[in-house]
Amino acid sequence: MTDPVEAAALPDSARRVADEAARRGLVVRIVEMPASTRTADEAAAACGCTAAQIVKSLVFTGRDSGAPLLLLVSGPNRVDQEGIAARIGEALDRPNGKAVRDITGFAIGGIPPLGHARPLRTFIDPDLLAFDTVWAAAGTPNCVFAVDPKALAAAIGAEIVVMG
């Protein structure tokens, strides 16, 4: 859990993530990195891990329903939109940056796996579950946290689905 002294020094959006993680029973420590963690490769370099241990939080909407979806994808993996569409029963659209901020409350490059402005149906890449620890964005392009991916998936009710 983020200690109160650290939490006070965090940007507001990262504090929201810390509060939501605690509310869901996840023990995390949010770290503000001196270098950008906006991309999976930047995040891996900053966190001292492989790109496969980086959680990319990608927002889509259902083409017919408009319902927001969050895909938690392992760093080097790409999303097979048709495969995901077959799983959920409708095609996917990729919203623009403004829409993503409206949906999540966070800017692209800092979207965390939890703490969003509204509930999101969430899917997790099984490749992430192969690790003991993964790193996810914590509300800003420079804030991250390490977490057990199985505990994260359970805490947020993520459905496991192959992304590629």
BAMARFI-289279 format. One record per residue (C-alpha): x, y, z negated. Coordinates in pm, whole numbers, plus 32768, in hexadecimal, padded with zeros to 4 digits. Layout:
XYZ;...
END
This chain:
800080008000;8078815D8046;80F581FC7F07;804483457EAB;817D841A7ECF;81BA8390802C;804A83AC8084;8044851C802D;8161855A8120;80B884A2823F;7FF385518352;7E79854E8316;7E3A84468423;7F3C835B8389;7EA2838E8230;7D51832582C3;7DF381E4833D;7E9681A581EA;7D4981DC8139;7C9080F28224;7D9B7FE48203;7D7E7FF88088;7C027FF0809D;7C1C7EAD8166;7D147E128073;7E467E2C8153;7F8F7E8180AD;80497F65819D;815380708189;813781788296;828281F78315;82B1833883D9;83C982F684D3;84B884088546;849A838D86AE;83608351877C;82B18203875E;81B882588872;821A81338955;82547FC788F3;83C67FE0894D;83F581228885;833E808B875E;840A7F49876A;8550800F876C;84DC80EA864A;84567FC5857D;85777ED985C0;849D7DC68650;84477D3387A3;834B7DD78889;82727CA0885D;82437D0286ED;81B17E54874C;80367E718745;7FB37F3F8868;7E587FC2880E;7DA17FEE8958;7C44807F896F;7B4B801B8A7C;79D780478AA7;78D97F558B32;78797FCA8C8E;77037F8E8C5A;76D97FBD8AE3;77DE80CC8AAC;78348014896A;7999805788F7;7A8A7F3488D8;7BE37F25883C;7CE17E2E88C3;7E107DEA87E6;7F177D7488DA;807C7CF988AC;81737DFE8930;81E77D5C8A75;80937CC88ACF;7FA17D5B8BC7;7E277D498BAF;7D6A7C708CA7;7C337D4B8CBA;7B727C4A8D85;7BC17B398C89;7B537C128B66;7A1C7C7A8C28;79C27B0B8C5B;79E87AD38AE5;790C7BF98A7A;78127BEE8B98;78527D3E8C3D;795D7DF38D00;7A487EE28C4C;7A9D804C8C8E;7BCB81068C08;7B5E82538B6F;7C32838D8B8F;7CFC841E8A6E;7BE8850789F7;7AEB83EB89EF;7BE2830D8934;7C11841E882E;7A9784498811;7A6982D087E7;7B86829086F3;7BDB83DD8655;7D4583AD86C2;7E18841387EE;7EA3831688E3;7FFC82A9886F;7F9482A48701;7E5781D28705;7E5880E785DC;7DA47F9985C6;7CBB802184B6;7C2F81628426;7B7481D4855B;7A6982DE8571;796681D185BC;7958805685B4;7A027FA786D8;79DA7E408744;7B437DCD872D;7C057CB887D9;7D657C468782;7E697BA58861;7EC27A4A87DA;80307A93882E;80337B88870A;7FC07A76861C;810079B3865C;81C37AAD8587;81D47AD9840E;81E67C52843D;817C7D3F8551;81917EBA8566;80687F9785BC;8030810985F2;7FB481C384C2;7EFA82EB8554;801483B485F6;811A836C8701;8225836085EF;817582A784D4;8172812C84C1;8136801683C9;81977EAA83AD;80887DAB8367;80467C37836B;7F7D7C1184AF;7E9F7AFE8423;7E457BD682F7;7E047CFC83DF;7D237C2E84C4;7C5D7BAC8399;7C3D7D0582F9;7BB37DA88434;7AEA7C8184B8;7BB17C6A85FB;7B547B5B86F1;7C757A978786;7C837AA78901;7D997A6A89FD;7DEB7BB88A9C;7EA97B508BD2;
END
